[in-house]
Amino acid sequence: MSMPNPLPKLLWTLALGGLAGIGLGCVISVQPLDCSECGNTGCNSQVVNGECRCDLGYEFANDDPNDYECDRIPGKGGDASCGGEDHVHLEGQVCVCDPGYNWCVPDDLNDLSCCIDDNQVPGTDTDGPTTSGATETAGTADATETADTTVDETGEPPGMCEQTDAPWNGIEPDAADCTEDGLVFCSNNDVEGPAGSRYWECVGGEWVEGVTVGDESCQFDGFDFAYGCVDDGSSVTFVCGVGPGTPCSGPACNGCGGDGDQIEFCDDGKLGGDSCFRICSEDGDAEGITYDFGYCTTDGGVAECVCCDEGTEGCPV
């Protein structure tokens, strides 16, 4: 007979890192967005257990049951304490709810209380402990994602992890817009996300593509690579990640590394990863509780970090 695992499991939320602003005066062209199906590119939604949920930190854009577009949850004005409320933190100069939470009273800008949001992907208090402290912020916003993967009868992901680059949307800067040194351009807006993006800088009256600028900027901030850039209409930012950063495509890329500690996830066309031991022992769960040990498992088809204290039943240490 099967027995439930008594150890706490952390549904890994992908640490994309903060969006670090790098310049102003950007020009962006917006392509039509099709969110008629849950999980379409750029819609910030995904199917979880047969239901459409928004990515962590996002909410449905409107009440249309046939529209699966999710927008980032807006912040509220605040100071370093953000009112001393639980499940809220400061990003830049605004207060935002922790992943898996939303404003209890969205229309009251002075109410900084955050409540559990069942419309976001699993990994919140409704499903047990999470790695709410696992995201690192370097600017205005975070982007998070649950590392889901399907498995066959053997318990292994079907197929191979394809090392394919994310497609580029084909938007290039207009030469006439390069009017002064220091202007920058990103091919993707914040709705499309960083996947397949390209970045240029205006130098001497010409747009010069900066192929390595994103990685260099993220590495300077302590990350391993850049998923790409986004233009939010007022500034261009790089979305940073930890892990290999190699091109990837498909659910077979999500899972555990061979050493049993590394958890890996494919998002926005690049492979990210982190140590479950580090997550459990340094970041801890949603309440900030840390553990002596952590390891990766794909029990039930979802990549998870299992955390435990030394001497606990079932704990390897």
Disulfide bonds with the S-S distance in Angstrom:
Cys35-Cys43 2.08
Cys38-Cys52 2.13
Cys54-Cys70 2.04
Cys82-Cys95 2.22
Cys97-Cys114 2.09
Cys104-Cys115 1.91
Cys161-Cys253 2.02
Cys178-Cys202 1.93
Cys186-Cys229 2.16
Cys218-Cys240 2.12
Cys248-Cys266 2.12
Cys256-Cys296 1.96
Cys276-Cys305 2.11
Cys280-Cys307 1.90
Cys308-Cys315 2.04
